[in-house]
């Protein structure tokens, strides 16, 4: 078995694989003030409740977009799993040809997503990841990574709206029955859900034109992918485990 770890700005997602089979996955909050021992306790409890014997874990790989958390989780793995994690970054074999201007600027999560998408779906394609930021990543028919777009995520956009508009309440992100909201909550839900779906469709359409690939595949991942995909005309498939799959693939290429 191997342990894959995706450290995001909002959540840390763990996956346990046996070969190509994802046996378990877990989601923890990214808490910058927490110590390696605290994460060690959380890891241990999750594994214990799922019947996972730590001694059966033969390797660990992780990616991170939160630099301060790298050392913390690295120490957690060394102390409680007794494994030195493989880190996605410069020098690691991904099999992905990065054609953007500065490859070192590309976030590890975007590279991992692209690796998984190429392996599972082939190019040309666009990966839309609904995380703290919403990212769009383009891969051509050769499987080369071209670049993409980054927009504020749904969560932080909603928080900004509530914080800057005094009379607007905090709301649950769910699809309203109609676009024309008859109350403030429904109006906000309509604007956020249908607005983001329209944003995705608009950006993807422009990417298709630039790539001259009108029939390219669009794959969505991330916590809110299902919600937005249900209202988007551009998204072809939702794969919530795309990042974990990418980490597994990269681990295998570096064994």
C-alpha positions as MATLAB code, in Angstrom:
seq = 'XXXXXXXXXXXXXXXXXXXXXXXXXXXXXXXXXXXXXXXXXXXXXXXXXXXXXXXXXXXXXXXXXXXXXXXXXXXXXXXXXXXXXXXXXXXXXXXXXXXXXXXXXXXXXXXXXXXXXXXXXXXXXXXXXXXXXXXXXXXXXXXXXXXXXXXXXXXXXXXXXXXXXXXXXXXXXXXXXXXXXXXXXXXXXXXXXXXXXXXXXXXXXXXXXXXXXXXXXXXXXXXXXXXXXXXXXXXXXXXXXXXXXXXXXXXXXXX';
ca = [
       0.000    0.000    0.000;
       1.054    3.599   -0.526;
      -0.134    6.815    1.096;
      -0.727    9.859   -1.125;
      -1.139   13.320    0.429;
      -2.432   16.473   -1.255;
      -1.845   19.576    0.897;
      -4.177   22.367   -0.186;
      -4.907   25.798    1.248;
      -8.192   24.629    2.791;
      -7.881   20.850    3.144;
      -5.310   18.078    3.313;
      -6.569   15.029    1.423;
      -5.124   11.587    2.094;
      -5.500    8.473   -0.032;
      -4.511    4.868    0.625;
      -3.828    2.809   -2.514;
      -3.211   -0.886   -3.003;
      -1.839   -1.035   -6.515;
      -4.233    1.071   -8.601;
      -7.159    0.639   -6.222;
      -8.064    3.526   -3.924;
      -8.987    1.777   -0.666;
      -9.674    4.805    1.549;
      -9.549    8.581    1.376;
      -9.746   11.172    4.126;
     -10.042   14.940    4.349;
      -8.506   17.091    7.102;
      -8.485   20.855    7.589;
      -5.242   22.641    6.724;
      -4.312   24.266   10.031;
      -1.006   26.090    9.836;
      -0.703   26.301   13.632;
      -0.969   22.529   14.127;
       2.134   20.487   14.875;
       3.414   17.279   13.352;
       2.360   15.438   16.514;
      -1.219   16.690   16.218;
      -1.416   15.562   12.607;
       0.190   12.298   13.674;
      -2.686   11.675   16.083;
      -5.264   12.454   13.375;
      -3.510   10.197   10.855;
      -3.277    7.375   13.399;
      -6.954    7.615   14.381;
      -8.164    7.683   10.773;
      -5.997    4.702    9.842;
      -7.015    2.756   12.955;
     -10.745    3.298   12.357;
     -10.307    2.127    8.747;
      -8.354   -0.987    9.681;
      -5.117    0.234    8.110;
      -1.880   -1.097    9.570;
       0.800    1.587    9.238;
       3.461   -1.085    8.800;
       1.755   -2.086    5.527;
       2.395    1.359    4.012;
       5.505    0.957    1.872;
       5.765    4.490    0.511;
       4.449    8.045    0.754;
       4.168   10.825   -1.824;
       2.840   14.322   -1.264;
       2.225   17.577   -3.097;
       1.672   20.963   -1.491;
       0.674   24.511   -2.354;
       1.218   25.592    1.273;
       4.994   25.817    1.900;
       4.762   26.110    5.728;
       2.892   22.788    5.878;
       5.514   20.786    3.987;
       7.870   20.418    6.965;
       4.989   19.631    9.341;
       3.551   16.791    7.250;
       7.026   15.544    6.325;
       7.828   15.185   10.042;
       4.457   13.510   10.651;
       5.251   10.883    8.025;
       8.789   10.287    9.269;
       7.761    9.967   12.926;
       4.413    8.157   12.738;
       4.588    6.242    9.449;
       8.378    5.847    9.446;
       8.626    6.763    5.786;
      10.413    9.612    4.019;
       7.810   11.174    1.684;
       8.520   11.721   -1.983;
       7.768   15.395   -2.709;
       6.301   16.592   -6.010;
       8.605   19.357   -7.194;
      11.679   20.133   -9.294;
      13.654   17.019  -10.154;
      10.834   14.522   -9.779;
       9.781   12.443  -12.792;
       6.222   13.326  -13.806;
       6.275   12.396  -17.489;
       4.658   15.764  -18.227;
       6.249   18.212  -20.653;
       5.692   21.748  -19.298;
       5.578   24.268  -22.158;
       4.662   27.392  -20.183;
       7.207   30.201  -19.736;
       8.391   29.332  -16.211;
       7.730   25.681  -15.250;
       8.804   26.323  -11.645;
       5.826   28.654  -11.188;
       3.271   25.923  -11.871;
       1.624   24.712   -8.665;
       2.222   21.093   -7.724;
      -1.523   20.433   -7.622;
      -1.918   21.605  -11.217;
       0.927   19.361  -12.394;
      -0.510   16.373  -10.544;
      -3.983   16.972  -12.008;
      -2.568   17.236  -15.520;
      -0.549   14.024  -15.114;
      -3.673   12.129  -14.048;
      -5.830   13.637  -16.791;
      -3.359   12.731  -19.545;
      -3.043    9.183  -18.208;
      -6.796    8.659  -17.854;
      -8.276   10.690  -20.724;
      -5.443   11.664  -23.135;
      -5.239   15.113  -24.752;
      -6.416   17.558  -25.781;
      -8.211   18.484  -22.573;
      -8.863   21.099  -19.935;
      -8.818   20.312  -16.215;
     -10.964   22.560  -14.000;
     -10.134   22.270  -10.298;
     -12.596   23.861   -7.887;
     -10.369   24.478   -4.873;
      -9.534   27.548   -2.804;
      -8.755   29.012   -6.220;
     -10.435   27.685   -9.356;
      -7.770   26.659  -11.853;
      -8.020   25.834  -15.554;
      -5.177   23.768  -17.021;
      -4.739   23.016  -20.726;
      -3.086   19.964  -22.245;
      -2.662   19.580  -26.009;
      -3.104   16.503  -28.188;
       0.550   15.493  -27.563;
      -0.022   15.477  -23.811;
       2.030   18.654  -23.274;
       1.012   21.087  -20.533;
       0.384   24.529  -22.061;
      -0.681   26.684  -19.100;
      -4.078   27.924  -18.027;
      -6.053   30.390  -15.955;
      -6.615   31.050  -12.244;
      -9.687   32.728  -10.759;
     -10.836   33.269   -7.159;
     -12.472   30.140   -5.761;
     -16.158   29.898   -4.981;
     -15.604   29.785   -1.228;
     -13.375   32.844   -0.940;
     -15.536   34.802   -3.383;
     -18.607   34.077   -1.281;
     -16.758   35.046    1.912;
     -15.616   38.321    0.354;
     -19.187   39.125   -0.702;
     -20.509   38.546    2.824;
     -17.694   40.467    4.491;
     -17.927   43.521    2.229;
     -21.728   43.750    1.971;
     -23.127   44.367    5.447;
     -26.667   43.100    4.871;
     -25.809   39.895    3.052;
     -25.912   36.724    5.197;
     -23.699   33.667    5.125;
     -25.381   31.014    3.012;
     -25.148   27.335    2.219;
     -23.837   26.692   -1.268;
     -26.640   24.752   -2.913;
     -28.474   25.110   -6.205;
     -31.655   27.208   -6.031;
     -34.739   26.149   -7.982;
     -34.738   29.292  -10.104;
     -32.245   31.847  -11.396;
     -34.540   34.674  -10.311;
     -34.287   34.523   -6.533;
     -37.358   35.643   -4.616;
     -35.348   36.244   -1.438;
     -31.804   37.277   -0.562;
     -30.511   33.754    0.109;
     -31.861   32.365   -3.165;
     -30.612   35.405   -5.054;
     -27.093   34.885   -3.678;
     -27.178   31.169   -4.418;
     -28.344   31.826   -7.962;
     -25.640   34.405   -8.573;
     -22.873   32.221   -7.196;
     -23.851   28.842   -8.682;
     -25.081   29.944  -12.093;
     -22.494   32.711  -12.246;
     -19.622   30.283  -11.736;
     -21.106   27.808  -14.211;
     -21.257   30.612  -16.783;
     -17.693   31.629  -15.954;
     -16.457   28.072  -16.514;
     -18.298   27.790  -19.823;
     -16.957   31.146  -21.017;
     -13.319   30.466  -20.136;
     -13.385   26.945  -21.567;
     -14.919   28.201  -24.816;
     -12.090   30.720  -25.232;
      -9.510   28.030  -24.456;
     -11.011   25.763  -27.110;
     -10.683   28.583  -29.644;
      -7.037   29.285  -28.731;
      -6.139   25.596  -28.794;
      -8.147   25.081  -31.993;
      -9.709   22.021  -30.382;
     -13.493   22.461  -30.339;
     -14.061   18.876  -29.203;
     -11.480   18.664  -26.395;
     -12.504   16.943  -23.157;
     -13.193   18.997  -20.014;
     -12.616   17.235  -16.682;
     -13.627   18.792  -13.359;
     -12.313   17.972   -9.892;
     -12.359   19.544   -6.446;
     -14.884   19.806   -3.652;
     -17.560   21.749   -5.547;
     -17.052   20.127   -8.942;
     -20.297   18.136   -8.848;
     -22.364   21.188   -7.933;
     -21.033   23.403  -10.722;
     -20.803   20.611  -13.312;
     -24.542   20.009  -13.038;
     -25.132   23.534  -14.392;
     -22.191   23.779  -16.803;
     -22.460   22.974  -20.491;
     -18.683   22.698  -20.902;
     -17.792   20.062  -18.292;
     -17.797   16.523  -19.702;
     -16.735   14.515  -16.673;
     -16.255   14.901  -12.920;
     -13.429   13.012  -11.199;
     -13.204   14.016   -7.517;
     -10.149   11.771   -7.001;
      -8.108   13.166   -9.911;
      -5.369   14.665   -7.716;
      -4.953   11.475   -5.697;
      -4.741    9.486   -8.943;
      -2.041   11.831  -10.205;
       0.004   11.350   -7.050;
      -0.265    7.577   -7.392;
       0.890    7.724  -11.015;
       3.865    9.954  -10.176;
       4.852    7.666   -7.301;
       4.907    4.692   -9.680;
       7.070    6.621  -12.155;
       9.623    7.350   -9.429;
       9.840    3.968   -7.686;
];
